[in-house]
Amino acid sequence: MDTYALHDAVRLGLIDELNDLLDTKPDIHATLPSGRTALHLAAAAKRPDLICALLFAGCDVHAPDCFGRTPLDIDRIVRRG
């Protein structure tokens, strides 16, 4: 499986594809070079459906990116923005 397949599905907002990928038990903690996980991207995109799917799969809300921001931090920033 493509290392960034989860990230791509989130970026494109493809919930069905994301769910199909999650069924294959991918590395949900895979990061982009920026340290961002798929959950970081879902939080930044304000997509509760994607966020819920990733959380249900076990994504870590406390995983920091290379700037030390967690998906929770991203969500807070986006909500204020």
C-alpha positions in Angstrom: 0.0 0.0 0.0 1.1 3.5 -0.7 2.6 5.0 2.5 0.5 8.2 1.9 -2.7 6.6 0.7 -4.5 7.7 3.9 -3.3 11.2 3.6 -4.4 11.3 -0.1 -7.9 10.0 0.8 -8.2 12.7 3.5 -6.9 15.5 1.3 -9.4 14.6 -1.4 -12.2 14.1 1.2 -12.9 10.6 0.1 -14.6 9.0 3.1 -15.5 5.7 1.4 -11.9 5.3 0.1 -10.6 6.2 3.6 -12.9 3.6 5.2 -11.8 0.9 2.6 -8.1 1.8 3.4 -8.7 1.6 7.1 -10.2 -1.9 6.7 -6.8 -3.1 5.4 -5.1 -2.1 8.7 -2.6 0.4 7.3 -0.1 2.3 9.4 -2.4 5.0 10.8 0.6 6.7 12.4 2.4 7.3 9.1 3.6 10.8 8.7 4.3 13.2 5.9 7.8 14.8 5.9 6.1 17.6 7.9 5.3 15.1 10.6 1.6 15.4 10.0 -0.6 12.4 10.2 -3.9 11.8 8.3 -5.6 13.0 11.4 -3.8 16.3 11.3 -5.1 16.8 7.7 -8.6 15.8 8.6 -8.6 18.3 11.5 -7.3 21.1 9.2 -10.0 20.3 6.6 -12.8 20.5 9.2 -14.1 17.1 8.2 -15.8 15.5 11.2 -16.6 12.3 9.2 -12.9 11.8 8.3 -11.9 12.7 11.9 -14.3 10.2 13.4 -13.2 7.4 11.0 -9.5 8.0 11.9 -10.2 8.2 15.6 -12.2 5.0 15.5 -9.2 3.4 13.8 -7.0 4.5 16.7 -5.2 7.6 15.4 -3.4 9.5 18.2 -4.8 13.0 18.9 -1.6 13.8 20.7 0.9 13.0 17.9 3.0 16.1 17.3 4.0 17.3 13.8 7.4 18.8 13.2 6.2 22.1 14.7 5.0 20.4 17.9 1.3 20.8 16.9 -1.1 17.9 17.5 -4.3 17.2 15.7 -6.1 18.8 18.7 -4.1 21.9 18.3 -4.9 22.1 14.6 -8.6 21.7 15.3 -8.5 24.6 17.8 -6.6 26.8 15.4 -9.0 26.1 12.6 -12.1 26.7 14.7 -10.8 30.1 15.8 -9.7 31.0 12.2 
